[in-house]
Amino acid sequence: MTKAAVPMASTVVDSILFRDAFGTARMRALFSDHALIQRYIDVEVALARAEARVGVIPADAAEVIARESTIERIDFDHMREETDIVGYPILPLVHQLVEMCGDAGRYVHWGATTQDIMDTAVALQVRDALDSIDGDIRELRAILADLAKKHRDTPMAGRTHLQQALPVTFGYKVAIWLSMFDRHQERLAQMRERVAVVEFAGAAGTLASLGDKGFEVQKALAEDLELGVPATTWHVARDGFAEAVNLLALVTGSLGKIALDIMIMASTEFAEVYEPFVKGRGASSTMPQKRNPISSELMLAAAKAVRQHAGLMIDAMIQDFERATGPWHAEWIAIPESFILTAGALHQAKFALGGLIVDEARMKHNLGISKGLIVAEAVMMGMAPYTGRQQAHDIVYDACRTVNEHGGTLAEALAALPEVTKHFDRAAIDRMTDPVNYLGLAPRMVDRAIALSSEV
């Protein structure tokens, strides 16, 4: 039996092995060569219709261009060969469209420049990709809100500098994650109108080739494609696309933070949470006991890669005069990969968090391993009204040293100090040293975060 030929993919975004780990089929389709060329054609057809609307080209020519310009008739091999020579894909495309359209072909690409078509096509891709990311974030927020609500009162150790600090709840931790994505959702909505704009300005951006009809054509083109109209050309003003990719870096950065928390909490010594169990997932080739946090690892990797692309997009903003001599090309690398990696990371996050296994008993156990030291602040604040803050600090500090050097619990060490027992009986000491009694406003912060999230 003949085996199927293995595609010659060379990056994780299109690899048959890794593409679904680092991306999604939907986002890959939005940025595929086929989709991009279709967008080029869409823009050329929309341009012809817009120019016909305002009387720049004959209406019957626009009809022919719209009818005959189909991607099924494109010779992709020839287009690739000609693109290698020209350096850009639009002239090779226009050559084929002109041939398809016969006499009407003389009006294809009328008054446009290569970058007009390419930028507008990418603006369409980015618009649709942002809609997809928006949906993914909305789904993730629903998962996080449910998780925060479920574990509103689940006590666990809060940690600073990787050391136990004060008690919190797991719901409080998740509410912090949720709030990040509430803000990302808002940022995306605010940014969309700055990015989803048409680019049609001609060779040096002045619309000179269309005389006094330039603005009319630009407006008609934008309406046809459902894009906004910019104040000026943005051939060399790349802040829109740079903002989009930098937003993706913020999104994946937040996913990376969640991933790091999960990975540490899933370590053997913590054992507080686990990614959903799927037979064989995260298995080791040599250690049968292993259950590696695969989704979190992929989320963290995506965060690092998109961050690099965000920097590349900032660098690509520095362009010379009215048309750049190279930085534009860097966007061709950064934009598709950033969206695909972000979609993949969000997919992994929805899987990991949607089925996250939370070991509440282990969280309670870990909360007690400091033998009460995690609530030393609670004891100090409880004693301060009787002794003054500084003296209370010193008394509790000495009690903590006793626990560290001689064992026992903080409650036992405090109960042995006359400075403490003259103000508190053993029952009161036990209450002060019970971590569950020192959660602060953590549960109420969960309530507030969920309420505010519902308004986004």
C-alpha atoms as one frame of an Amber mdcrd trajectory, in Angstrom:
protein
   0.000   0.000   0.000   1.389   3.403  -0.968   1.713   5.882   1.885   0.427
   9.416   1.401   3.111  12.001   0.771   4.016  14.054   3.833   3.417  17.803
   3.261   6.605  19.874   3.253   5.631  22.113   6.174   8.512  23.619   8.119
   6.972  25.710  10.926   4.773  24.793  13.874   1.850  26.821  12.534   1.439
  24.556   9.490   3.190  21.367  10.635   1.046  18.229  10.494   2.542  17.343
  13.889   2.256  20.633  15.752  -0.276  22.842  13.974  -3.188  21.957  16.255
  -1.024  22.358  19.355   0.040  25.886  18.426  -2.950  27.079  16.417  -6.492
  26.383  15.274  -7.893  25.343  11.920 -10.151  28.392  11.882  -7.324  30.901
  12.313  -5.039  29.085   9.891  -7.818  29.251   7.312  -8.205  33.017   7.819
  -4.497  33.539   7.075  -3.990  30.854   4.438  -2.587  31.725   1.028  -5.956
  30.913  -0.527  -7.785  33.257   1.863  -5.236  36.030   1.348  -5.439  35.864
  -2.440  -9.226  35.809  -2.197  -9.025  38.984  -0.113  -6.800  40.583  -2.776
  -9.468  39.745  -5.350 -12.216  41.013  -3.050 -10.452  44.359  -2.776  -9.852
  44.651  -6.528 -13.505  43.849  -7.237 -14.746  46.226  -4.548 -12.488  48.942
  -5.964 -14.003  48.504  -9.426 -17.518  48.688  -7.981 -16.645  51.785  -5.934
 -15.125  53.539  -8.965 -18.168  52.685 -11.045 -20.451  54.112  -8.330 -18.784
  57.510  -8.506 -18.301  57.525 -12.284 -14.579  56.867 -12.529 -14.908  53.706
 -14.634 -17.839  52.363 -16.701 -20.455  50.418 -14.734 -20.451  47.554 -17.243
 -16.679  47.178 -16.801 -17.122  46.853 -13.038 -19.799  44.200 -13.595 -17.448
  42.179 -15.781 -14.608  42.520 -13.287 -16.876  41.349 -10.451 -18.194  38.402
 -12.483 -14.969  37.182 -14.049 -12.446  37.704 -11.234 -12.608  34.343  -9.464
  -9.950  32.551  -7.480 -10.786  29.263  -9.236  -9.258  30.684 -12.420  -5.967
  31.726 -10.807  -2.838  29.888 -11.928  -1.096  29.702  -8.563   2.169  28.286
  -9.860   2.515  31.092 -12.382   1.549  33.662  -9.767   4.206  32.314  -7.395
   6.879  32.364 -10.094   6.042  35.934 -11.079   5.883  37.014  -7.421   9.423
  35.705  -6.939  10.511  38.019  -9.745   8.433  41.099  -8.914   8.787  40.844
  -5.142   5.078  41.414  -4.482   1.989  39.354  -5.390  -0.337  42.101  -6.643
   1.112  42.785 -10.096   1.161  39.031 -10.888  -2.462  38.848  -9.704  -3.492
  41.878 -11.729  -1.944  40.355 -14.846  -4.229  37.338 -14.483  -7.321  39.388
 -13.593  -6.805  41.614 -16.628  -6.661  38.547 -18.845  -9.804  37.083 -17.245
 -11.804  40.271 -17.789 -11.109  40.900 -21.477 -11.732  44.506 -22.541 -12.905
  45.398 -19.042  -9.489  44.355 -17.795  -8.118  47.798 -18.626  -9.995  49.104
 -15.558  -8.662  46.533 -13.065  -6.568  48.139 -10.308  -7.481  51.617 -11.568
  -5.617  54.323  -9.607  -4.409  51.885  -6.956  -0.942  50.900  -5.823   0.239
  47.479  -4.671   0.282  48.398  -1.000  -3.307  49.690  -1.164  -4.538  46.240
  -2.114  -2.283  44.311   0.245  -2.918  46.528   3.271  -6.669  46.504   2.763
  -6.668  42.726   2.344  -4.735  42.328   5.595  -7.084  44.788   7.312  -9.942
  42.466   6.308  -8.056  39.460   7.642  -7.224  41.226  10.899 -10.824  42.394
  11.310 -12.113  38.828  10.975  -9.313  37.421  13.118 -10.072  39.917  15.886
 -13.700  38.798  15.779 -12.505  35.230  16.293 -10.198  36.210  19.160 -13.033
  38.233  20.670 -15.227  35.130  20.700 -12.481  33.001  22.240 -11.893  35.538
  25.010 -15.619  35.711  25.719 -15.752  31.919  26.075 -12.680  31.901  28.312
 -14.157  34.592  30.543 -17.289  32.504  31.043 -15.119  29.554  32.087 -13.134
  31.725  34.509 -16.254  33.302  35.999 -17.724  29.862  36.716 -14.452  28.662
  38.222 -14.110  31.762  40.416 -17.682  31.427  41.638 -17.264  27.708  42.412
 -14.106  28.317  44.453 -15.081  31.663  45.967 -14.484  30.299  49.463 -11.875
  27.598  48.789  -8.962  28.581  51.061  -5.393  28.195  49.891  -1.989  29.678
  50.555  -1.304  32.979  48.868   2.322  33.222  47.834   4.712  36.117  47.277
   8.275  35.595  46.057   7.310  31.881  45.911   6.934  31.858  49.700   3.681
  31.403  51.578   2.460  34.888  52.478  -1.192  35.110  53.568  -4.285  32.962
  53.027  -6.394  33.648  49.943  -9.054  31.658  48.124  -8.631  29.882  44.833
 -11.641  31.808  43.555  -9.804  35.046  44.355  -6.850  33.880  42.261  -9.151
  33.006  39.355 -10.981  36.336  39.690  -7.669  38.095  39.079  -7.248  36.036
  35.913 -10.810  36.901  34.881 -10.272  40.638  35.361  -7.285  40.570  33.010
  -9.423  39.147  30.230 -12.261  41.555  30.933  -9.789  44.333  30.184  -8.522
  42.560  27.061 -12.102  42.293  25.801 -12.537  46.035  26.300  -9.208  46.819
  24.647 -10.140  44.732  21.631 -13.458  46.530  21.163 -11.801  49.931  21.490
  -9.019  49.040  19.084 -11.114  47.453  16.347 -12.198  50.723  14.714  -8.597
  51.920  14.574  -7.442  48.787  12.760 -10.360  47.819  10.519  -9.845  50.685
   8.065  -9.414  50.787   4.308  -6.116  51.665   2.629  -6.600  53.369  -0.715
  -4.377  56.300  -1.476  -2.314  55.677  -4.601   1.407  55.651  -5.244   2.549
  58.272  -2.720  -0.632  58.387  -0.685  -2.158  61.545  -2.212  -4.879  59.947
  -4.418  -3.520  62.116  -7.254  -4.397  59.512  -9.911  -8.145  59.990  -9.296
  -8.240  63.788  -9.376 -11.125  65.177  -7.341 -12.824  61.742  -7.101 -10.271
  60.232  -4.724 -12.147  60.696  -1.458 -15.413  59.525  -3.008 -13.828  56.321
  -4.267 -12.097  55.748  -0.951 -15.369  56.142   0.938 -17.297  53.907  -1.477
 -14.584  51.244  -1.272 -14.673  51.317   2.516 -18.457  50.972   2.544 -18.346
  48.040   0.149 -15.821  46.206   2.339 -17.401  47.318   5.638 -14.225  49.061
   6.765 -13.639  52.484   8.255 -12.169  55.490   6.438  -8.822  56.788   7.777
  -8.005  60.481   8.145  -4.895  60.045   5.993  -3.109  57.279   4.188  -1.354
  54.814   6.492   1.210  53.381   4.078   3.953  54.304   6.541   1.843  54.877
   9.674   1.728  51.321  10.977   0.463  51.903  14.495  -2.842  50.123  13.786
  -1.371  46.737  12.945   1.317  47.206  15.601  -1.401  47.845  18.182  -3.240
  44.693  17.116  -0.215  42.445  17.523   0.752  44.112  20.784  -2.764  43.422
  22.075  -2.193  39.775  21.170   1.026  39.937  23.186  -0.982  41.210  26.169
  -3.517  38.410  25.744  -0.880  35.701  25.488   1.097  37.336  28.296  -1.921
  36.910  30.562  -2.273  33.322  29.381   1.395  32.811  30.173   0.841  34.077
  33.720  -2.052  31.636  34.202   0.022  28.844  32.685   2.905  29.497  35.060
   0.586  29.445  38.072  -0.956  26.158  36.931   2.405  24.545  36.205   3.800
  25.393  39.635   0.586  24.432  41.423   0.566  21.126  39.506   4.109  20.252
  40.603   4.409  17.221  42.870   5.297  19.285  45.922   2.217  21.530  45.513
  -0.254  19.106  43.871  -3.096  21.622  44.114  -4.453  21.635  40.556  -4.178
  19.459  37.464  -5.055  19.897  33.840  -7.977  17.700  32.682  -7.147  14.023
  32.483  -6.928  12.582  28.983  -5.390   9.141  28.678  -1.833   9.469  27.436
  -1.756  13.289  27.514   1.425  14.589  29.122   2.913  11.105  29.341   6.665
  10.515  29.491   8.476   8.000  27.282  10.454   6.715  30.275   8.550   7.705
  33.441   5.069   6.129  33.591   4.029   8.262  36.574   4.396  11.559  34.742
   1.443  13.825  33.934   2.944  16.898  32.366   0.907  20.153  32.077   0.972
  20.210  28.281  -1.618  22.928  27.637   0.085  25.287  30.067   3.449  24.638
  28.444   2.010  25.487  25.015   0.368  28.645  26.378   3.684  29.790  27.854
   5.550  29.081  24.616   2.986  31.076  22.624   3.330  34.004  25.033   7.074
  34.130  24.432   6.738  33.879  20.643   4.025  36.522  20.303   6.018  38.854
  22.525   8.858  38.613  20.014   6.489  39.441  17.172   5.119  42.406  19.122
   8.640  43.797  19.260   9.069  43.130  15.558   5.894  45.107  14.809   7.138
  48.058  16.861  10.413  47.923  14.955   8.486  47.796  11.661   6.779  51.097
  12.529  10.026  52.941  11.798   9.617  53.521   8.068  11.260  55.940   5.699
   9.405  58.776   3.979   6.153  57.961   2.109   6.814  54.290   1.286   9.180
  52.065   3.219  12.132  50.040   2.013  11.713  46.874   4.044   9.968  47.150
   7.428   6.596  46.459   5.798   7.748  42.952   4.913   8.306  42.102   8.565
   4.548  42.419   9.106   3.958  39.559   6.669   5.767  37.324   9.159   4.478
  38.740  12.427   0.760  39.264  11.811  -0.341  35.783  10.667   1.855  33.922
  13.134   0.760  36.102  16.055  -2.926  35.515  15.390  -2.479  31.779  14.862
  -0.380  31.376  18.022  -2.840  33.447  20.066  -5.799  31.419  18.834  -3.923
  28.245  19.705  -3.061  29.498  23.187  -6.681  30.510  23.848  -7.815  27.077
  22.687  -5.398  25.431  25.109  -6.563  27.728  27.913 -10.220  26.901  27.351
  -9.379  23.196  27.485  -7.161  23.404  30.575  -9.350  25.747  32.606 -12.642
  24.314  31.426 -11.782  20.960  32.978  -9.283  22.034  35.636  -9.064  19.564
  38.521  -8.829  21.424  41.832  -7.673  19.466  44.889  -9.278  21.432  47.722
  -7.982  19.008  50.365  -4.422  19.483  49.169  -4.849  23.255  49.207  -6.027
  23.015  52.819  -3.097  20.754  53.678  -0.578  23.163  52.109  -2.213  26.023
  53.979  -1.257  24.264  57.195   2.330  23.284  56.465   3.702  26.486  57.981
   2.077  25.451  61.282   0.245  28.726  61.538   3.060  31.060  60.483   1.096
  32.084  57.380  -1.247  34.064  59.652   1.427  35.746  61.754   0.152  39.090
  60.433  -3.350  38.221  61.679  -2.031  37.589  65.179   0.013  40.793  65.133
  -3.000  42.867  64.056  -5.148  41.120  66.647  -2.726  41.937  69.447  -1.857
  45.469  68.339  -4.863  47.152  70.014  -3.658  45.752  73.352   0.124  46.135
  73.058   0.725  48.600  70.239   1.723  47.549  66.752   5.494  47.425  67.183
   5.400  45.436  70.430   2.860  43.063  68.871   5.211  42.610  65.917   8.111
  41.774  68.224   6.074  39.303  70.289   4.836  37.442  67.216   8.300  37.557
  65.649   9.732  35.775  68.681   6.944  33.205  68.570   7.672  32.550  64.871
  11.349  32.006  65.654  10.372  29.483  68.307   8.337  27.517  65.744  11.144
  27.642  63.193  13.849  26.600  65.632  12.061  24.215  67.976   8.992  23.011
  66.127   5.403  23.051  67.248   2.718  25.427  66.019   2.348  29.159  66.191
  -0.670  28.706  68.472   1.412  26.640  70.880   4.264  29.139  70.864   1.873
  32.033  71.519   0.110  30.143  74.301   3.444  29.865  76.087   3.965  33.643
  76.184   2.526  35.568  79.158   2.395  38.748  77.016  -0.171  36.911  74.881
  -2.150  34.902  77.436  -2.929  37.919  79.575  -5.013  39.205  76.670  -6.175
  36.000  74.909  -7.287  32.548  76.042  -6.384  29.427  74.057  -9.650  29.449
  72.100  -8.992  33.014  70.948  -5.411  32.115  70.018  -6.671  29.167  67.965
  -9.133  31.425  66.138  -6.408  33.976  65.360  -4.097  31.287  63.999  -6.673
  29.542  61.829  -5.931  30.620  58.227  -9.583  30.324  57.231 -10.350  33.233
  59.547  -7.932  35.578  57.764  -9.118  35.655  54.162  -9.718  39.391  54.202
 -12.064  40.558  51.461 -10.968  37.840  49.021 -14.441  36.225  48.696 -16.110
  39.601  48.270 -13.535  40.563  45.639 -14.628  37.467  43.735 -18.232  38.679
  43.878 -17.224  42.117  42.665 -15.077  40.746  39.830 -17.848  38.469  38.589
 -20.404  41.287  38.749 -18.179  43.684  36.823 -17.284  40.981  34.285 -20.949
  40.476  33.486 -21.104  44.104  32.320 -18.266  43.786  29.782
